Structures are given as structure tokens and as C-alpha cells.
């Protein structure tokens, strides 16, 4: 039974990390609209994510559905205590999709309004995802409608915004040419520094979680990898292989996500609900895992095929 529960948790963790990597990059590009007011620049930014953004969000659907089926008690607890940020995030995701899909067909005036909506919704989704992660890390998932809003969760939300902006900058640096790509290269260093300062602040605000991750052997490996990548990313931004900074940043996000997951294991909500307490019946887990065993490879194949077709610089 513990092995089955750990496998279920690993599948959900994989879906979560894939979502952070793929849609986090898209959200970063959306927020970068604020740094590029020219209509042509924004058109080029949008064109880099239009063919892939909806497929990237498939991982969020798999995560939400898998959590409901595999750990229903956690789903109920989170939805009861965090309904306000969760539903706000979903509404912002809808608004972001509308703004991105219709901006190219709108008049110039309407397009500017949709761009503002796209920036705000992308930033709101990014902040709320970070704040929700901070809420789970701190274990403050119950209380009033605004109990989740604490200094730790606000800092976690801003750190997530910086992380997604960093990934978005490296994506644009790889996909586009000219002044837009060069400005993104310079912005990437700024967002890297900001993200790491905020992450250090989070560790100081909640040292118990940091120590729990550090005490595990894989946690030490991940922390070493984070330190190496922090130094490597600015250097790789000057390299000729433009995809290398993007790969390094994605690996950095994987490492930080892994540390956050280690910081709460074996809990789903620290000191409140463990994986074993939240798990569904074994028969349910077997059934759902078989389904996910089909869906996850198909989704990976589709994502990989889309990125292969659209690889390289955009003209």
C-alpha cells in the first residue's frame, strides 16, 4: 500500500512539475508584454506561444483530476479552505485564453485592451499559483476566505512570478531575433537575481521546511544543483547555443520544485493531512493510474512533437 501511494504521489508530482515548466514559461511570456509596449513586438511574443499554450495547460487538468481521484481528502480540504484563490486563478486562466486567442483579430484599440488583460491575468495566475504553493508549504489551508494571504504566501507568489518571467525571457531569447531577444537576455539576469533573493527569504521565513529538504540525500543534491545553475545561467546567456539558457532555467525550476516537494513529504498538507490519510482506496488508485499511464505518455508525445515542429528561431 505505501508503494502504491508513493507511486500515485509521484505521478501527481510529475504532472505538477511539467505544468510549471511548460505553462509557467507561457505565463512568463504573457507578463513580458509589460516590458514590450510596441504592437509588433507583442505580436511576435504572442506568436511564440500561440501554437503550444493550450496543450501545456493539459498538465493542469491531469493534476487536478488526478488529485481528485487519487487523494480525494486532500482535494476536499484544499477546495474548502482555498476556494477564493483557486476560483480566481481559474477565472484568470479563462481571461488569459480569451485575450491571447482574440487579440490578433481585434481592432488596434481593442487589441491594446486585450493586451492589458493578458498581462494582468498572466501575472494574477502566476502569483496565485505561488501563493497556493506557499499556503500548502506553511500548512495554512484552513480558516477564513483570506487566511491564506500571509507574508510567506505573498513572498512565495512574487517568487513564482519572477521564476516564470525568467523562463519566459529564456524562451523568447531562444525563439526570437533582434532587439526583443537581446532585451530578454538582459532581463533574464535581473529576474534570476530577484527569484533567488525571494527564495532565500522564503527559507528564512520557514526554516523548518528548508531543513527537512536538506536532511534528505536527494535534497543535498538538488541544492548543489541549484547553486551550480545560478552561476551557470548568466554565463549560458552569452553562449552561442541559445537553447542552453532555457534548458538550464528549466532544470533550475525542476530542482526548486523538487526541494519544495521534499520539504512536505510524506505530507500532502504539512502537519494536517498525510499522503496515507488522504489516499483513495487501492482499487481506485490502480484504476486511475492505468488511465494516467496512457494519458501522460500521449500528452508527452504531443508536447514533444509540437516543440519539434516549431523548433528554432521564428522569422
C-alpha positions as CSV (number, residue, x, y, z in Angstrom):
1,X,0.0,0.0,0.0
2,X,2.7,2.6,0.8
3,X,4.4,1.9,-2.5
4,X,1.1,2.4,-4.4
5,X,0.5,5.7,-2.5
6,X,4.1,6.9,-3.3
7,X,3.6,6.0,-6.9
8,X,0.3,8.0,-7.0
9,X,2.1,10.9,-5.4
10,X,5.0,10.7,-7.9
11,X,2.6,10.8,-10.8
12,X,0.9,13.9,-9.5
13,X,4.3,15.5,-8.7
14,X,5.4,14.8,-12.3
15,X,2.3,16.5,-13.7
16,X,2.8,19.4,-11.4
17,X,6.5,19.9,-12.5
18,X,5.5,19.5,-16.2
19,X,2.9,22.2,-15.7
20,X,5.3,24.6,-14.0
21,X,7.9,24.1,-16.8
22,X,5.5,24.4,-19.8
23,X,2.7,26.7,-18.8
24,X,5.0,28.6,-16.4
25,X,7.0,29.7,-19.5
26,X,3.9,30.7,-21.3
27,X,2.8,32.8,-18.3
28,X,6.2,34.4,-18.2
29,X,5.8,35.4,-21.9
30,X,2.4,36.9,-21.1
31,X,3.8,39.0,-18.3
32,X,6.7,40.2,-20.6
33,X,4.1,42.1,-22.6
34,X,4.5,44.8,-20.0
35,X,8.2,45.3,-21.0
36,X,7.4,45.5,-24.7
37,X,4.7,48.1,-25.4
38,X,5.2,48.1,-29.2
39,X,2.4,46.3,-31.1
40,X,4.8,44.4,-33.4
41,X,6.9,43.2,-30.5
42,X,3.9,41.9,-28.7
43,X,2.7,40.2,-31.9
44,X,6.0,38.3,-32.1
45,X,5.8,37.4,-28.4
46,X,2.3,36.0,-28.7
47,X,3.2,34.1,-31.9
48,X,5.9,32.1,-30.0
49,X,3.3,30.6,-27.6
50,X,0.1,30.5,-29.6
51,X,0.6,27.0,-31.1
52,X,1.5,25.4,-27.7
53,X,-0.1,27.2,-24.8
54,X,-3.3,25.2,-24.7
55,X,-1.5,21.8,-24.8
56,X,0.7,23.0,-22.0
57,X,-2.3,23.5,-19.8
58,X,-3.3,19.9,-20.2
59,X,-0.9,19.1,-17.3
60,X,-3.0,21.2,-15.0
61,X,-6.1,19.2,-16.0
62,X,-4.2,16.0,-15.3
63,X,-3.0,17.3,-12.0
64,X,-6.5,18.4,-10.8
65,X,-8.3,15.3,-12.0
66,X,-5.6,13.0,-10.6
67,X,-5.7,14.8,-7.2
68,X,-9.5,14.4,-7.0
69,X,-9.3,10.7,-7.9
70,X,-6.1,9.6,-6.1
71,X,-6.3,11.8,-2.9
72,X,-9.9,13.0,-2.5
73,X,-9.5,14.0,1.1
74,X,-6.8,16.5,0.1
75,X,-8.9,17.8,-2.8
76,X,-11.8,18.4,-0.4
77,X,-9.5,20.1,2.2
78,X,-7.9,22.4,-0.3
79,X,-11.1,23.3,-2.1
80,X,-12.8,24.1,1.2
81,X,-10.0,26.3,2.5
82,X,-8.7,27.8,-0.7
83,X,-11.7,28.3,-2.8
84,X,-11.2,32.0,-3.3
85,X,-7.7,31.9,-4.8
86,X,-8.4,28.7,-6.7
87,X,-11.5,30.0,-8.4
88,X,-9.9,33.4,-9.0
89,X,-7.0,31.6,-10.7
90,X,-9.4,29.7,-12.9
91,X,-11.2,32.8,-14.0
92,X,-7.9,34.5,-14.7
93,X,-6.9,31.5,-16.8
94,X,-10.1,31.9,-18.9
95,X,-9.5,35.6,-19.3
96,X,-5.9,35.0,-20.4
97,X,-7.1,32.5,-23.0
98,X,-9.6,34.9,-24.4
99,X,-7.1,37.7,-24.6
100,X,-4.5,35.6,-26.3
101,X,-6.8,34.0,-28.9
102,X,-8.7,37.1,-29.9
103,X,-6.1,39.8,-29.8
104,X,-4.9,39.1,-33.4
105,X,-8.5,39.5,-34.7
106,X,-9.3,42.7,-32.8
107,X,-9.0,46.3,-33.8
108,X,-5.9,48.2,-32.6
109,X,-7.8,49.8,-29.7
110,X,-9.4,46.5,-28.6
111,X,-6.1,44.8,-29.0
112,X,-4.4,47.1,-26.5
113,X,-7.2,46.4,-24.0
114,X,-6.8,42.7,-24.6
115,X,-3.0,43.0,-24.1
116,X,-3.6,44.7,-20.7
117,X,-6.0,41.8,-19.8
118,X,-3.4,39.3,-20.9
119,X,-0.7,40.9,-18.7
120,X,-2.9,41.2,-15.7
121,X,-4.4,37.7,-16.0
122,X,-0.9,36.1,-16.6
123,X,0.5,37.9,-13.5
124,X,-2.5,37.0,-11.4
125,X,-2.4,33.3,-12.3
126,X,1.4,33.2,-11.6
127,X,1.1,35.0,-8.3
128,X,-1.9,32.8,-7.1
129,X,-0.1,29.6,-8.1
130,X,2.9,30.7,-6.0
131,X,0.7,31.8,-3.1
132,X,-1.2,28.4,-3.2
133,X,2.2,26.6,-3.1
134,X,3.2,28.8,-0.1
135,X,0.0,28.1,1.6
136,X,0.5,24.3,1.3
137,X,4.1,24.6,2.4
138,X,3.1,26.6,5.5
139,X,0.1,24.3,6.2
140,X,-2.3,27.3,6.5
141,X,-5.1,25.8,4.4
142,X,-8.0,26.3,6.7
143,X,-9.7,29.4,8.2
144,X,-11.5,32.4,6.7
145,X,-11.6,33.3,3.0
146,X,-8.3,35.3,3.3
147,X,-6.5,33.2,5.9
148,X,-4.2,32.0,3.1
149,X,-2.9,35.6,2.5
150,X,0.2,35.8,4.7
151,X,3.6,37.4,4.3
152,X,5.0,33.9,3.4
153,X,2.4,33.2,0.7
154,X,2.8,36.7,-0.8
155,X,6.5,36.3,-1.0
156,X,6.0,32.8,-2.5
157,X,3.7,34.3,-5.1
158,X,6.1,37.1,-6.1
159,X,8.9,34.5,-6.3
160,X,6.8,32.4,-8.7
161,X,6.2,35.5,-10.8
162,X,9.9,36.1,-11.0
163,X,10.6,32.4,-11.9
164,X,8.0,32.4,-14.7
165,X,9.4,35.7,-16.0
166,X,12.9,34.2,-16.1
167,X,11.6,31.2,-18.0
168,X,9.7,33.4,-20.4
169,X,12.8,35.5,-21.1
170,X,14.9,32.5,-21.9
171,X,12.1,31.2,-24.2
172,X,12.0,34.4,-26.1
173,X,15.8,34.6,-26.2
174,X,15.7,31.2,-27.9
175,X,12.8,31.8,-30.3
176,X,13.2,35.4,-31.5
177,X,15.9,37.5,-33.0
178,X,16.9,41.2,-32.7
179,X,16.2,43.7,-30.0
180,X,13.4,41.7,-28.3
181,X,15.7,38.7,-27.8
182,X,18.6,40.9,-26.5
183,X,16.3,42.8,-24.0
184,X,15.0,39.4,-22.8
185,X,18.6,38.2,-22.3
186,X,19.3,41.3,-20.1
187,X,16.0,40.9,-18.2
188,X,16.7,37.2,-17.5
189,X,19.6,38.0,-15.3
190,X,17.5,40.6,-13.3
191,X,14.7,38.1,-12.8
192,X,17.2,35.3,-11.8
193,X,18.6,37.5,-9.0
194,X,15.2,38.6,-7.9
195,X,13.9,35.0,-7.8
196,X,16.9,33.7,-5.7
197,X,16.6,36.6,-3.2
198,X,13.0,35.8,-2.7
199,X,13.7,32.1,-2.4
200,X,16.3,32.8,0.3
201,X,13.7,35.0,2.0
202,X,11.2,32.1,2.0
203,X,13.8,29.8,3.5
204,X,14.4,32.3,6.3
205,X,10.7,32.7,7.0
206,X,10.1,29.0,7.2
207,X,13.4,27.3,8.0
208,X,11.8,24.1,9.2
209,X,10.8,23.2,5.6
210,X,14.3,24.1,4.3
211,X,15.9,21.9,6.9
212,X,13.6,19.0,6.1
213,X,14.6,19.1,2.5
214,X,18.3,19.5,3.4
215,X,18.2,16.4,5.7
216,X,17.4,14.1,2.8
217,X,20.3,13.0,0.5
218,X,18.5,13.9,-2.7
219,X,17.8,17.3,-1.1
220,X,21.5,18.0,-0.8
221,X,22.0,17.0,-4.5
222,X,19.2,19.4,-5.6
223,X,20.6,22.2,-3.5
224,X,24.0,21.7,-5.1
225,X,22.4,21.7,-8.5
226,X,20.6,24.9,-7.7
227,X,23.9,26.6,-6.7
228,X,25.6,25.4,-9.9
229,X,22.7,26.6,-12.1
230,X,22.5,30.0,-10.5
231,X,26.1,30.6,-11.6
232,X,25.7,28.8,-15.0
233,X,22.6,30.6,-16.3
234,X,24.2,34.1,-16.7
235,X,27.2,32.5,-18.4
236,X,25.0,30.5,-20.7
237,X,23.0,33.6,-21.7
238,X,26.2,34.7,-23.5
239,X,26.7,31.3,-25.2
240,X,26.1,30.7,-28.9
241,X,23.7,27.8,-28.3
242,X,20.7,29.9,-27.4
243,X,18.6,26.9,-26.1
244,X,21.1,26.2,-23.3
245,X,19.9,29.0,-21.0
246,X,16.3,27.8,-21.4
247,X,17.3,24.2,-20.6
248,X,19.3,25.4,-17.6
249,X,16.4,27.5,-16.2
250,X,14.0,24.6,-16.7
251,X,16.4,22.4,-14.8
252,X,16.6,25.1,-12.1
253,X,12.8,25.1,-11.8
254,X,12.8,21.3,-11.6
255,X,15.3,21.4,-8.8
256,X,13.4,24.1,-6.8
257,X,10.1,22.2,-7.3
258,X,11.8,19.0,-6.1
259,X,13.0,20.8,-3.0
260,X,9.5,22.1,-2.3
261,X,8.0,18.6,-2.6
262,X,10.7,17.1,-0.4
263,X,10.0,19.8,2.2
264,X,6.5,18.5,2.8
265,X,6.9,14.7,2.1
266,X,5.3,12.5,3.4
267,X,2.5,15.1,4.0
268,X,0.1,16.5,1.4
269,X,-0.7,19.3,3.8
270,X,2.1,19.5,6.4
271,X,1.0,18.5,9.9
272,X,-2.6,18.3,8.7
273,X,-3.0,15.6,6.2
274,X,-0.5,12.9,5.2
275,X,-0.4,11.0,1.9
276,X,-1.7,7.9,3.5
277,X,-4.6,9.6,5.2
278,X,-5.7,11.3,2.0
279,X,-5.3,8.4,-0.3
280,X,-8.2,6.8,-2.1
281,X,-8.9,3.0,-1.9
282,X,-6.2,0.8,-3.6
283,X,-8.7,-0.3,-6.3
284,X,-9.4,3.3,-7.2
285,X,-5.7,4.1,-7.3
286,X,-4.9,1.2,-9.6
287,X,-7.7,2.2,-12.0
288,X,-6.7,5.8,-12.1
289,X,-3.0,5.0,-12.5
290,X,-3.7,2.8,-15.5
291,X,-5.6,5.7,-17.1
292,X,-2.9,8.2,-16.3
293,X,-0.3,5.6,-17.6
294,X,-2.0,6.1,-21.0
295,X,-2.7,9.8,-20.9
296,X,0.7,11.0,-19.7
297,X,2.8,9.4,-22.5
298,X,0.3,10.7,-25.1
299,X,0.5,14.2,-23.7
300,X,4.3,14.0,-23.6
301,X,4.3,12.8,-27.2
302,X,2.1,15.6,-28.3
303,X,4.1,18.3,-26.4
304,X,7.4,16.9,-27.8
305,X,6.0,16.7,-31.4
306,X,4.7,20.3,-31.2
307,X,8.0,21.7,-29.9
308,X,9.9,19.7,-32.6
309,X,7.8,21.1,-35.4
310,X,8.1,24.7,-34.0
311,X,11.8,24.4,-33.0
312,X,14.3,27.1,-33.9
313,X,14.1,30.8,-34.5
314,X,10.8,32.4,-35.7
315,X,11.0,34.6,-38.8
